Amino acid sequence: MVSALALVVVLSKGETAIRLTRGMNLIDDSLRILATETELCVPLVRPPDGYESERLSLVLGSSRIERRDFSERQPAQRTLAEVLESQLPSYLLERIPRSLDIVGHVAIVELPSELAPFEEAVGKAILETSPKIRTVMAKAGAHSRDYRVRELRLIAGEDAPITRHREHGCTFELDVRSVFFNPRLSHERLRVASQVQSGETVVDMFAGVGPYSILGAKMQPSSRIYAIDVNPSAFRFLVSNVLTNKVVKNVTPIMGDVRDVIRSKLLGKADRVIMNLPGSAFDFVSEACSSLAEKRGIIHFYSFESDERPTEKASERLRECVERTGRRVRSILATRVVKTVAPYRLQVAVDALLV
């Protein structure tokens, strides 16, 4: 707390007092304005002079100047560009990333090649401007096909890839170097999980560390969800996250190739199937169809498409794949562009009712 002179007025005159003292350059912006039940105390940098006192009295009526204790304002947070302004050539400032993937205490950044010589400076600037971040990693390659894991390299902060990420009231522990997890899919996960109905059986074909499965189970405790993944590291965190989020009763983690798992355990059991593998989901439509109950079921399908008619193309291709299995798409319930993944390339969601 800091002791300072204050202009004290009744609450009803507070806004007027703030405007007046600011106009006279009297207000101390380094301190927080204090409100009590009946009065407002405006911190001052100096006592008002005779003219200022007269004007304050004329406009505010009853007021007084006295000492009060104020809390200090936090200094304004500098932007990434402001921190890097003196460290990068001016022509590179426009190449600074505009957004980060933040997973718990880890920030993951995609740097253009021109910034490679300055990656440490960029990483340290991210730490400076984001107090909750302890680890900054840069994307260093494409996703691997088997486990969808992307190579990351540490550019600043602690080498601590295991983190806890909170989302929609759930907690997910994961290692950003060994599992797939995209924080930008938060809204999409909520959209799908909120559709799970009471008593439904759901097959999450590519569950990862469990964000779809666990959120669906939390939102609909009477559901039964089978969460499948082939990545041993993802499966280990999936099991742990099921325990942490207390959904052991209705989420069953299964490790293995989804084709083998469905063929041996889940034929005809599902009311709903989640296929969050946009790079190659078309290759698994047959398995999704065979896991659905005979009469009807819903598929949440994802694919990558060009930016020309993306949802229509995804829907058409899905219909063709489903028909080759002997089933058909009765209706397309919803389509959505989830996000842009590269220039002219989009991730698309299709919700389809199959019979």
Buried (B, 14 or more C-beta within 10 A) or exposed (E): EEEBBBBBBBEEBBEBBBEBBEEBEBBBEBBBBBEEEEBBBBBBBEEBEEEBEEBBEEEBEEBEEEEBEBEEEEEEEEEBBBBBBEBBEEEBBEBBBEEBBBBBBBBBBEBEEEBEEBBBBBBBBBBBBBEEBBBBBBBEEEEEEEBBBBEBEBBBBEEBBBBEBEBBEBEBBBBBBBBBBBBEBBEBBBBBBEBBEEEBBBBBBBBBBBBBBBBBBBBBEEBBBBBBBBBEBBBBBBBBBBEBBEBEEBBBBBBBEBBEBBEEBBEEBBBBBBBBBBBEBBEBBBBBBBBBBEEEBBBBBBBBBEEEEBBBBBBBBBBEBBEEBEBEBEEBBEBBBBBEBEEEEBBBBBBBEBE
